[in-house]
Structure formats: structure tokens, C-alpha cells
Amino acid sequence: MDKILRINMGANGGPEAKTESLGDYAGMGGRGLTSAIISKEVPPSCHPLGEDNKLVIAPGLLSGSAAAMSGRISVGCKSPLTGGIKEANAGGQPSQMLGRLGYAAIVLEGKPAEDSLYKVFINNDGVQIQTDNSLRMLGNYDLVDKMKAEYGEKIACISIGQAGEMKLAGASVAFTDMELRPTRHAGRGGVGAVMGAKGVKVIVVDDAGCKMRSPADAEKFKTANKEFVAGLRKHEISGEGLPAFGTNVMTNIINEAGAYPTKNFQLGRFDGCEMISGETQAELENARGGEGSATHGCHRGCVIRCSGTFYDKDGNYVTKQPEYETVWSHGGNCGINDLDAIAQIDRLDDDYGLDTIEMGATVAVAMEAGIAEFGDAEAAINLVKEVGKGSPLGRVLGSGAEVTGKVLGVERVPVVKGQAMPAYDPRGIQGIGVTYATSTMGADHTAGYAVASNVAGVGGKTDPLSPEGQAELSKNLQIATAAIDATGMCLFIAFPLLDQPETFQAMVDLINAFSGSNMTADDVTELGKSILKSEREFNAAAGFTNRDDRLPDYFKKEKLPPHDITFQVSDQELDQVHSY
Amino acid sequence: MDKILRINMGANGGPEAKTESLGDYAGMGGRGLTSAIISKEVPPSCHPLGEDNKLVIAPGLLSGSAAAMSGRISVGCKSPLTGGIKEANAGGQPSQMLGRLGYAAIVLEGKPAEDSLYKVFINNDGVQIQTDNSLRMLGNYDLVDKMKAEYGEKIACISIGQAGEMKLAGASVAFTDMELRPTRHAGRGGVGAVMGAKGVKVIVVDDAGCKMRSPADAEKFKTANKEFVAGLRKHEISGEGLPAFGTNVMTNIINEAGAYPTKNFQLGRFDGCEMISGETQAELENARGGEGSATHGCHRGCVIRCSGTFYDKDGNYVTKQPEYETVWSHGGNCGINDLDAIAQIDRLDDDYGLDTIEMGATVAVAMEAGIAEFGDAEAAINLVKEVGKGSPLGRVLGSGAEVTGKVLGVERVPVVKGQAMPAYDPRGIQGIGVTYATSTMGADHTAGYAVASNVAGVGGKTDPLSPEGQAELSKNLQIATAAIDATGMCLFIAFPLLDQPETFQAMVDLINAFSGSNMTADDVTELGKSILKSEREFNAAAGFTNRDDRLPDYFKKEKLPPHDITFQVSDQELDQVHSY
């Protein structure tokens, strides 16, 4: 994994691929690599859909190896949604396969002169780029079927649906899962729109003939991996809660905490939670699809297996198990308590290639504007279908919550840096509010999951309703997360890492054994800091100031029931988060 | 003119009016007053449509007096379009009438608890505020007819059309002219959306029983006014060009200069210019409406009279004479060469209450996206009609060029700080590019009309195609303009002021004679600087940095024919503009 594949879509005479060595980027992976390339090569003032932006797709440092949990992949660019730097990541199979093919990153550059659509095929023999306008406006599911028919069943796909082709700021990049379905999405920030602007519909990856990446010290690697896996299995969240109920285990927990954003962040509890909780969902999946339907990894090598499969009442596949944030965004946030409707929307989002968090938040804003009633599941489904049609209303919604709020004249729009807040009200869980406000990514729970400490007590308990200690907590989590995002490991390893020092050490040993390095815990922290620093510099050069590190005013003015509390962390504390 | 009328729309028990003395704001008027109130009273981080924003409507310092040209009125708020401070100004009758009623400003505050629409009636007896939902979604023309029927013919109206009610960021505030038609608009920055968010549909003003405001020194005032008027009449632009052909006299001039933005800023010359020029327009108006149809003031006391009346081929009134910027935005910028179609759109814009510059720029962006063909006048009319209908597409367009570009995935969007550029390509007239980039208002030609020097040689000639001297030029013009905007005088006095020192002195004398002050030319400069400074501070607190003082990248990369030139003024020079 020592080479970069650069595809210049704007080359005279058509797209041109070339492979080069990592050079200055040696030793980087995942978010570390995407943010380094964007920071160094993309002018911060450029238009996100223009020729100067780049789309970087990078497996993690350990992707393609036998390390557990190492199959995440990062997608970076200047974001059409936030106007700042973006890294969105996903599971699925492409990460491991690209790792085995030796690619540390694919970089899509330039802009095609003609309005053609391209497909890229990568295997052990090299890279082929072909015009294929027959793919135009295909959903991800049909697209992948077409690729299977063309290239066989042993491939993996990286693709965009209609939303990416329309260059909508809510568009995702889809990655196929173990069943070769386009269910794993780098969702946030409109990365799919940048892929669409590059004219690339799909990248097909085939690693036939490639070997697993081998560690520098095989024996140490094996030992560390064993210890690491044991640690993951031992922890109650990664070993019990997530495998049994998936991420949706959070619905009851966050609702109980009074921080479940309901009806466009008007309330902190949803009276329909029981009907859409992880417990209810797992039961339904197991009943419809057979025991084990609610336990499934998003990529090979996953030992947490927080995913699953959602079937309809006749036992037909609908979509992968909708995540907590999806169930929330299209569920409680829209006042909807119907798991089948939510699953149907999840499928539509995946097919059109849309960020489920942004879309649910956007539908709720549209509901607040009176476009539909809160709780009307059929109306919500139809609104998402508008995006697929590319109607004017659909394009508005597909552009995300901020644009929708502007177009519909809504004041209560829960965004930071233009990106919609996920499934945790920052008034009910003040720590996550700090992350929303100060993350380089816009409102993003995965950038520093303070919920773990505020609600679950992981890594020590902090009071979710008090501003105290939240800035420090979020800072440390943001640093740790940036480092984890560079490894290609799933963020859920953070739960045992924070609670079990020996599991943290096992992860460090794993990296060292693989790469022959001598990293310490401090080095991991330094890696995280340096990634955040480069991202902050990009954003500053793009015009961001500490005024962008704020929640919308209404979170400081409107009290959230049931705790009747506003966001309490001071601006001064927010400004301290990135002083390291 | 020593009192402020504050209307708290959010008061318990319904809207509440109170009158207070000017206090700290004594001696301020027009933009000086609107920007002072916004800077002091509006939190820069607030949502433009929320309760904390205020809409300030302020006549100029000399409004309501016998001073020539003193009938302009300023509207200020935090802009829904730019997110920064905004002053948009207009002609019409309300300024003089409010001046005579003694109001230095009307301030709309708070937010109504209920979704009701209000009308405000102001006369010598005081202020009445009434709910009137029968006005809902009326266009400005029907609305004014209704007010005439209710309050008689001697009123003036300040109102919003459908666009303002929908809180669209392209919405204007309309002011009635001498014929009691809603043709004079504070167009830019979405001030109408803020009025809509306050729930105020119309403010009816009746100055019956009020006297002209009298000067401190009547004799000196009379002399100065005479000298001032003589100066205006003597100058070839204010005395000849503007009265004969209106502002549209610029079409041939700017086209000849190769700086006429054509087809969404793709070209610098439009081959249909002859058909929509001021000369053609004046000829048509005189032929259809009788000699003199093309010579008309926008308010009583105007001696330049750059306006006129546009009739259809049967001699029926269509709209006031469309301004140069309107003829450009809906004409050449959309590839349209049909004056009747342009006049029809001008009428629609006035009726719906839309900024003609923003709307034309937006239609051109939509045309670039393929929604309609450049040059298709009927399609353009229908697109603007969508706004009146409030369809999803209409709401997008009514939200302005930037949002439309996002929704339709267009890269070439000519905006600064979210506001569309007016009728001068900054590559062909580099001086105006400096103003677009660095104005506190977003891209705004009236904020520092460098075209005067670059093209017409007013105040000394600078080469329009060279970056040299442009920053200094724009700086001085921005300072002078801020001061003029505080007086309530029409900006067109700037042409003789810049060329004729005695006319400048006459204006200073006029102000001094009126207010009994002892202002010098230096004081005028200081006034301008202090206004700009407070606006810059507001914008900085709202999150603006020097990265916001830039043109979109493509102006630095794409060459504009026929001169094949990019925007050349360096970032360093742009950053010097406001160092005073």
C-alpha cells in the first residue's frame, strides 16, 4: 500500500490515470492521508464543484491486513455542504480490497471537459477508465447489479446515485458491503457531489490475485490482534450492546436521557421511541429474517458486528439494519414511529446516494415549514422520492437542511458550518454540543463522541447537563478520533479503548507490529493533533473563524424539555478546545 | 425629525408601538442611522429571520426638507442574503413624508407570536397597528390599490409582496413613487424577508398637516441649494445623460467598454445591446407615452430625473422605466434583447417585491444549469412567475443566485458574500471588482461606483483594465458613498461632486445651513469612515474575514472576452482597502 492512483478527469484527450509513490505522504492513511492531500493540494478558496477540488478515497493504515476492525475507508475533499475540509468514512469491502491492491489512495482530480459519465475499473493489472453514459441516473442498487453483470461477483463498488450526479450537497459515496450491496456510505458533507462533479459514476475494484497485506512482525501482530479482539469482546458496549441490538440500542438510552431530538429539535423525548428502538428492531429482524439477522459486520474482519439486515413482513430484503442516527433522523426527528417506513427511506437514501442524517434533518425542517405534517410517514417517503426524481423540491431537500431552511424561510435549522446535527440534542448532552460546534467537519457526532462519557460513563462519567469539563472531554475525544480515523479502524473500538488501558495498548502494539514502527500512546495523540491542525488551517484559509465554532443561537435561547435546559458551554470554553 | 418609532411585534398581547427620542443616535440619518442601530442593538450571530434581528427604515438627514435630491430612504438589518449587515436604499415618497412627520427611523423589532399579517398606519395623530390577513399574498400593486381605497390618495406605502411574505432572501421592500405606485425598491440583501419575518405587510404613511422641515439658517440654505442644483444641472452626466436616457444610458457605454456581463458573466459584450440600450428605450417610451415619458423623478425634489415610464405598444402603463441594472440583469445577462419582455419582468419583480439585480443574476444561473435557454424571454418571464406562485422552483430562485447555484449544481455563480454582482464585469472594470469584493454589503455597485472613474473619467480617469490605483479609488468612493447614503441624497450627485469642487462645497453648505452645524469636507470623510467601520465590525463579529473580501475564484482564472482579461487586483491590495 505504497502508491497513489491519480485520475485526472480534466486531461486533454480525456481522463488519465497515473500511479505514483506516496512520497511526502508516506506513513499516512485514512483521514490522515485525505486531510493531508486536501490541505496541501486543494486551494481553500476553490469552488467545491470546480476543477481545483479533489476527491481522495483512502483506506486506513491497517486496511487490507488481518487486523480486526480495519476495514473503514475515508473520503476527503473540500465539502460542498460546509465549504470546509471534509472527511467522511464508511465500512464495506473496498477498503480491504484497495489495501491489498496496494493503493493508499485514489485521487480524482480536474473536471471533465464534456458532460460524460465515467466508470473506473481497478484490478491487479491496472486501471481502465471508460465513458459509460448508460449509467446515467441509475440508483446505486441498479448500478451495482449492472457492474456485477459486467465484472462478476467478486468485485466491490464505490459509487454515486442520482444525488451525486445532480451534485447535491447531501450526496454520499456508496461502498458495497459483504453481500455486494451499496449499503455503506461515506455520508456526510456532500462527498458524492464532488464525485459527481468529477464525472465518475462508479469505481469497480477487483482484488483477485492479491494477497493479504503482511505485517512486519507476524508473531507480535498475531498476539496483539488476539489481545485487541479479546478486549473488544469483553467490553459491554462493543461486546454486548452493539452486537445484540446494533447502534439503534441508543434510541432508548438517549430518549431516557432526555436528549433525543424530536420534531426538528423541539423536544428531548419522543413518545414513539419504544416502537423504533434497537430492541424492537432486533426482535423484528430476527422474527422476519431468522435469528442472527440483527448481527452482521459491515466488512470482513469486523468482530463487533453492530449491523444486521432489515426484511419486510414477507421476509424480503429491504435494506441493511438502519443505524441509530438513521432511525432517529427519519423517525423521531420527524415524529415518525414506523420502522418499516424508516427502513424504506433508508433504502431510498442508499439507492439515491444520500446522507441519511442530513436527509432526515432536512425533512424535519421541511415539516416545520409546513410542507408535511410531523408524523406523516407516507409524506416523508414521498419527499425523499422527490430527490430521486430531481424535481425542484427534491433538489432543495437534497441540498441539505441549511439550504432547505433558507428556501422555505425556516428559522429553527439545526446546523453547524452548514451541516445538520445528528441524533443527540446538544442541550441534553452538552459534551456533544462542544463537538458539534468545534469539529472541523461541521456538526458531527463521530468527530468526538462525548455521548460515551456524558451518557454511558465510558472513560469516566461527566454530567450531560452541566457545561463543566465538556470542552476538555470533547478536545481529547476529537484528538483520539482523528487518530483512529487514520488507522482505518472502526470508531467503536473507542469504547473499550477508553475503559481498558490494555486494549488501547494492544491497538498500539498492533500498529507497531504491522508497520515495524515504535509508536507510543503519546505519538497517537500527536498524530490526532496534527491531523486536526491541518484541517483547522484549511478551514481558516477558507474563511472560517471561531464564529463558525458555534451552535445556532436558538440552542442558547430555547429550553429543551424535559430538562428545560439551554446549551450552557460558553464561547470562551469553545474557543479553548483547539488550543493544543 | 428627532424621534424613533419602535414597533415591538413580539410584545405580549400583540404588537406595540412606542416613540422615543433619538438619544445616542442624535445627528444620524439614512445609512448612518440604520447601521448604527443594527451595530448596537442586533446580535451579529442572530438568525436574520429571528426575533433578535431588527428592520430599520430611516429617511436621510435632509429628508423632508426643501433640499434637492434628499428623498432617499435607507433600510437596514442583518441580511438574510449575506449574513452580514445590510443597508439598501430607495427613492419614492415615504422618505420625505416620514421626515415631515418627525421620524428619524422606524424600527421593527421582535417576532409576532402568531402567524398573522399586520398593517401599520402612521399620521400626525400617531400610529395604528392592525391585523389584516386579507392582505395575505397580495402583490405590491394590488396591495397599494387596497390601501388607497382605505386611506385615500395622499398616502405613501412601504410594503412587501409575496416574496417578502415567503421570507425569500431576494425579497425587497417597496416604496411608492409620486404616482403612488410601488416602483421604488430597497432591493438588495433580502430586506423584504426581514419585514416579512416581522409580520408587517405594509406601513402606510400620511403626512397631512405636517410642514416641510425648516432649516436652521433659511437664507444660507436657499443659497446653497441653488448653487447645488446649478452644479447638478451643469454636469454632463447628471444634467444631460441621465435625464435624457435614464440610467440605461450605461448599456452602450459598458458594452463598448467590453465589461457588459453577458449570459451569466461568460462574455463582456452582448450582440443585442442596441435593442435594449437607453437610447432605444427612451425613444420607445417617448413614442408610446408621449415626449417626456423618459424624464421623471423618483421623488419630489429630484432635479436629475433619471427615471421615466414604460408603456406597452397600446400606450398602457407597464412599469416605471427599468433601470440599467434591471435591463442588464433580465436582458443581456440572460441573452435577452427584448425591452417589452424586460419591462414585463420588471413589473413582476416590483409586484412580487423582488430585487431585480438578484433575480436577473439568478435566472442566468438557472439558464446555465439548463433550466431554460439563454435568450428565451418567455421562459425567463415564466421563471419569475414561479416566484410569485411560491412553487418550490420559485422559492429557490427567490432565494437568490447563490442558493440557486447550490440547488442546481452550478459552479459559475457571480456572488460576493452571497449577493449577486450587478451589471459590470469586474474583469472589464477592475475598480468595481474591488468594490464588489470589499464592500460591507456584498457585491454592490452603489457602494463605491468605480465605474465613474474607470469608464467615464469622473474624478479623474483610471485604466479599467489595470489593477493599478483601483484599491485606493474604491476606498475613497466607499467612504464618500457611506456619507452620501447618510444624507438621504441620491447617489447620482456624486458625479458633479467628484468633478466640481464648488458643488461639493455647496452640498456641505446645504447640510450646515440646514442643521446649524459646522461640518467640513474632512468631517464628511470621517462620517463615511465611521459608518464603514461600524459595518465592518458587525460583519467581523458575524464571522466575516478577509477571505470574504474576495471574488469567486473563476474571475481570477477565466478570461473575459473581448479583452481576454482576468481580475488582476491582488488579495494584498484588497486587504488594504479598509485600512484607514
Interface residues (C-beta under 8 A of the other chain):
Chain A: P43 P44 S45 C46 H47 L49 G50 D52 P80 M166 K167 L168 A169 A193 G196 A197 S391 P392 L393 R395 V396 S399 V403 K406 V407 L408 G409 E411 A541 A542 G543 F544 T545 R547 D548 R550 P552 D553 Y554
Chain B: P43 P44 S45 C46 H47 L49 G50 D52 P80 M166 K167 L168 A169 A193 G196 A197 S391 P392 L393 R395 V396 S399 V403 K406 V407 L408 G409 E411 A541 A542 G543 F544 T545 R547 D548 R550 P552 D553 Y554
